[in-house]
Amino acid sequence: MKSEKSGKRKLLCPSDLENLILGKRVLIDTNIIIYLTDMVWPYEELSRLLFSLIEEGRAEGVISVVSVAEVMQGPLKMGMQDKALKVREYLLNFPHILIQGVDKDVLNYIGTDKRIDWLSLRVMDSLIIASGLKANAEKIISNDLRFRKAVPKDLLISFDLD
């Protein structure tokens, strides 16, 4: 797998991201969305590519309703209610993305899918991952260190290669 150096970080190469997700259903973690909405360097380009591929229908996305709420929280804390509502509408109406709610079926995944180290996750992270599992996500895209420890490498795509 190729990488791009960005400062001291080794990042996933855009062509590798494309190859990893084409034709797949992928769970998108909160931090990946924030990279796009807040233009976070050096990850914005990869996040933009991910959303473009999904918008084009070359992959499908899954976002937990928990992630939508988390992404809205930043602007709300800064008194930017309009931005929070625009981000919510953007995500809720994005083509080829399923917004997975949290229900009893999602809760059934927590602690039962043996691939995941549930004990090392925060409650919100458990809900996000379980949402993806319920929605049959084939890959989980996250840069969260807890995800990187709890999710097996064959299931996880991280923008950071370190």
C-alpha positions in Angstrom: 0.0 0.0 0.0 1.4 3.3 -1.0 1.5 6.3 1.3 1.8 10.1 1.0 4.0 11.9 3.5 2.3 14.9 5.0 4.7 16.6 7.4 5.7 13.7 9.7 2.5 11.7 9.1 2.2 8.8 6.6 -1.1 9.0 5.0 -3.1 6.6 2.9 -2.6 7.2 -0.8 -5.8 8.5 -2.5 -5.7 5.7 -5.1 -5.4 3.1 -2.3 -8.5 4.6 -0.5 -10.4 4.4 -3.8 -9.3 0.7 -4.3 -10.3 -0.2 -0.7 -13.8 1.1 -0.9 -15.0 0.7 -4.5 -18.2 -1.3 -4.6 -18.3 -1.6 -0.8 -20.5 -0.3 1.9 -18.4 1.6 4.4 -19.1 3.0 7.9 -17.8 6.5 8.2 -16.7 7.6 11.7 -17.3 11.0 13.1 -13.7 12.2 12.7 -13.8 11.5 9.0 -16.8 13.7 8.6 -15.3 16.5 10.7 -12.2 16.5 8.4 -14.5 17.4 5.6 -16.8 19.9 7.3 -14.0 21.7 9.1 -11.4 21.3 6.4 -8.9 19.6 8.7 -5.4 19.4 7.2 -3.9 16.9 6.2 -7.1 14.7 6.0 -9.5 16.9 4.1 -8.4 15.7 0.7 -8.9 12.0 1.6 -12.3 12.8 3.2 -13.4 14.8 0.2 -12.4 11.9 -2.1 -14.3 9.4 0.1 -17.5 11.5 -0.1 -17.0 12.1 -3.8 -16.8 8.4 -4.5 -20.0 7.8 -2.5 -21.8 10.7 -4.2 -20.9 9.2 -7.5 -22.3 5.8 -6.4 -19.0 4.0 -6.6 -19.3 3.1 -2.9 -22.1 3.3 -0.3 -21.8 5.0 3.0 -23.2 4.4 6.4 -23.2 7.0 9.1 -24.6 6.4 12.6 -27.1 9.0 13.8 -24.7 9.3 16.8 -22.0 10.6 14.4 -24.5 13.1 13.0 -25.2 14.4 16.5 -21.5 14.5 17.3 -20.7 16.5 14.2 -23.4 19.0 15.0 -22.1 19.5 18.5 -19.0 21.4 17.6 -20.9 24.3 15.8 -23.6 24.3 18.5 -21.0 24.8 21.2 -19.6 27.8 19.3 -23.1 29.3 19.0 -23.3 28.4 15.3 -26.8 26.8 15.2 -27.2 27.5 11.5 -24.0 25.7 10.6 -25.0 22.7 12.8 -28.4 22.5 11.1 -26.8 22.8 7.6 -24.3 20.0 8.4 -27.2 17.8 9.6 -29.2 18.4 6.5 -26.1 17.8 4.3 -25.5 14.4 5.9 -29.2 13.4 6.1 -29.6 14.1 2.4 -26.3 12.9 1.0 -26.7 10.5 -1.9 -25.8 6.8 -1.3 -25.5 7.2 2.5 -27.7 5.4 4.9 -28.1 7.2 8.3 -28.4 4.3 10.7 -30.5 5.0 13.8 -29.8 3.4 17.2 -32.4 0.8 18.1 -32.6 -2.6 19.8 -31.1 -4.3 16.7 -28.1 -2.1 16.9 -27.7 -2.8 20.6 -27.7 -6.5 19.9 -24.3 -6.1 18.1 -22.5 -4.6 21.1 -20.5 -7.3 22.9 -21.6 -10.0 20.5 -19.5 -9.5 17.4 -16.2 -11.2 18.5 -14.1 -9.3 15.9 -14.4 -6.1 18.0 -12.7 -5.5 21.3 -15.8 -3.8 22.8 -14.1 -3.3 26.2 -11.6 -0.7 24.8 -14.3 1.5 23.3 -16.3 4.4 24.7 -20.1 4.0 24.7 -20.6 6.4 21.7 -17.9 4.5 19.7 -19.6 1.2 20.4 -22.9 2.6 19.2 -21.2 3.9 16.0 -19.5 0.6 15.2 -22.6 -1.4 16.1 -24.6 0.9 13.7 -22.2 0.0 10.9 -22.4 -3.7 11.6 -26.2 -3.7 11.6 -26.1 -1.9 8.3 -23.8 -4.5 6.8 -20.8 -2.2 6.4 -17.9 -4.1 4.9 -15.3 -1.6 6.1 -15.0 1.0 8.9 -13.3 4.2 8.1 -11.8 6.0 11.2 -8.7 7.6 12.4 -9.8 7.2 16.1 -7.0 5.5 18.1 -9.6 3.5 20.0 -11.0 2.2 16.8 -7.6 1.3 15.6 -7.0 -0.8 18.7 -10.5 -2.4 18.8 -11.3 -3.1 15.2 -9.3 -5.8 13.2 -7.1 -4.5 10.5 -9.0 -6.3 7.8 -12.1 -4.4 8.7 -10.6 -0.9 9.4 -9.4 1.8 7.0 -7.4 4.6 8.6 -6.1 7.7 6.8 -3.0 7.5 9.0 -0.7 4.6 8.3 1.5 5.0 11.4 
